[in-house]
């Protein structure tokens, strides 16, 4: 995030590096807000909550992609651009924190109660296997 901020805002790297704390704060906020998921009683309510988090995450991701456009870089002042990128990044982290930190643990404790560590390693490997091509594709786009 630091190099992205420096690229779209032309702000110094030390400032951009400090602004990346928004991701950590967003993850913490998302994990704390994730307690509301466990308070829901029905499966439909839980599904609706997860869908809303995924929808928010996608919208903030699209917001970051929109801000990365060359037309946006030239039309928005650097401090405003930095604020928008930090806001989108923090909210993206907040929207995906529960899924990232809690869902693998829920799956491993329910479906593989005797082999939790093996299940978590397997889920991590599957996640890497599925996202590696996307990262490779993304590097070709820029």
C-alpha positions as CSV (number, residue, x, y, z in Angstrom):
1,X,0.0,0.0,0.0
2,X,2.9,2.4,0.7
3,X,4.3,2.4,-2.8
4,X,0.7,2.7,-4.2
5,X,0.1,5.7,-2.1
6,X,3.4,7.2,-3.1
7,X,2.6,6.6,-6.8
8,X,-0.9,8.1,-6.8
9,X,-0.2,11.0,-4.4
10,X,3.5,11.8,-4.9
11,X,3.8,12.1,-1.1
12,X,7.1,11.2,0.6
13,X,7.6,7.5,1.4
14,X,7.8,8.0,5.2
15,X,4.3,9.6,5.2
16,X,2.9,6.9,2.9
17,X,4.4,4.2,5.1
18,X,2.7,5.6,8.1
19,X,-0.6,5.8,6.3
20,X,-0.6,2.0,5.8
21,X,-1.6,1.7,9.5
22,X,-5.1,2.1,8.2
23,X,-5.0,-1.5,7.1
24,X,-4.1,-2.8,10.5
25,X,-6.7,-0.6,12.2
26,X,-9.2,-1.8,9.6
27,X,-8.4,-5.5,10.4
28,X,-8.8,-4.9,14.1
29,X,-12.1,-3.1,13.6
30,X,-13.3,-6.0,11.4
31,X,-12.4,-8.6,13.9
32,X,-14.0,-6.7,16.8
33,X,-17.1,-6.1,14.7
34,X,-17.1,-9.8,13.8
35,X,-18.6,-10.5,17.2
36,X,-21.9,-9.5,15.8
37,X,-21.9,-12.5,13.5
38,X,-21.9,-14.9,16.5
39,X,-24.9,-13.1,18.0
40,X,-27.0,-13.8,15.0
41,X,-29.3,-16.8,15.5
42,X,-30.5,-18.0,12.1
43,X,-28.4,-19.2,9.1
44,X,-30.2,-16.7,6.9
45,X,-29.1,-13.8,9.1
46,X,-25.5,-15.1,9.0
47,X,-25.5,-15.5,5.3
48,X,-26.9,-11.9,4.9
49,X,-24.1,-10.6,7.1
50,X,-21.4,-12.4,5.2
51,X,-22.9,-11.2,1.9
52,X,-22.9,-7.6,3.1
53,X,-19.3,-7.8,4.2
54,X,-18.3,-9.3,0.8
55,X,-20.3,-6.6,-1.1
56,X,-18.6,-3.9,1.0
57,X,-15.2,-5.4,0.3
58,X,-15.8,-5.6,-3.4
59,X,-17.0,-2.0,-3.5
60,X,-14.0,-0.7,-1.6
61,X,-11.7,-2.7,-3.9
62,X,-13.4,-1.2,-7.0
63,X,-13.0,2.2,-5.3
64,X,-9.3,1.7,-5.0
65,X,-9.1,0.6,-8.7
66,X,-11.1,3.7,-9.7
67,X,-8.7,6.0,-7.7
68,X,-5.7,4.3,-9.4
69,X,-6.8,5.6,-12.8
70,X,-4.7,8.2,-14.5
71,X,-7.6,10.6,-14.9
72,X,-8.3,10.5,-11.1
73,X,-4.7,11.0,-10.2
74,X,-4.5,14.3,-12.1
75,X,-7.9,15.6,-11.0
76,X,-7.7,15.0,-7.2
77,X,-5.3,16.9,-5.0
78,X,-2.7,14.6,-3.3
79,X,-3.9,15.0,0.3
80,X,-7.5,14.3,-0.7
81,X,-6.3,11.3,-2.8
82,X,-4.3,10.0,0.2
83,X,-7.4,10.3,2.4
84,X,-9.6,8.5,-0.1
85,X,-7.0,5.6,-0.5
86,X,-6.5,5.3,3.2
87,X,-10.3,5.3,3.8
88,X,-10.9,2.6,1.1
89,X,-8.0,0.5,2.3
90,X,-9.0,0.6,5.9
91,X,-12.7,-0.3,5.1
92,X,-11.6,-3.0,2.7
93,X,-9.5,-4.6,5.5
94,X,-12.4,-4.2,7.9
95,X,-14.8,-5.8,5.5
96,X,-12.7,-8.8,4.9
97,X,-11.1,-9.4,8.3
98,X,-13.8,-11.7,9.6
99,X,-13.6,-14.0,6.6
100,X,-9.8,-14.0,6.7
101,X,-9.4,-14.7,10.4
102,X,-12.5,-16.5,11.4
103,X,-13.9,-18.7,8.6
104,X,-10.9,-21.0,8.3
105,X,-11.0,-21.6,12.1
106,X,-14.8,-22.3,12.0
107,X,-14.4,-24.8,9.1
108,X,-11.5,-26.6,10.8
109,X,-13.2,-26.9,14.1
110,X,-16.5,-28.2,12.7
111,X,-15.4,-30.3,9.7
112,X,-12.0,-31.5,10.9
113,X,-12.1,-31.3,14.7
114,X,-9.4,-33.8,15.2
115,X,-7.0,-32.4,12.5
116,X,-7.5,-28.6,12.8
117,X,-3.9,-27.8,12.0
118,X,-3.9,-30.0,8.9
119,X,-7.2,-28.4,7.7
120,X,-5.8,-24.8,8.3
121,X,-2.7,-25.7,6.3
122,X,-4.8,-27.2,3.5
123,X,-7.1,-24.1,3.4
124,X,-4.0,-21.8,3.2
125,X,-2.5,-23.9,0.4
126,X,-5.8,-23.8,-1.6
127,X,-6.1,-20.1,-1.1
128,X,-2.6,-19.6,-2.4
129,X,-3.2,-22.0,-5.3
130,X,-6.3,-20.1,-6.3
131,X,-5.0,-16.6,-5.9
132,X,-1.5,-17.0,-7.4
133,X,-2.8,-16.9,-11.0
134,X,-4.7,-13.7,-10.1
135,X,-1.6,-12.0,-8.8
136,X,0.3,-13.0,-11.9
137,X,-2.5,-11.7,-14.1
138,X,-2.6,-8.4,-12.1
139,X,1.2,-7.9,-12.6
140,X,0.6,-8.1,-16.4
141,X,-2.2,-5.5,-16.3
142,X,0.0,-2.7,-14.9
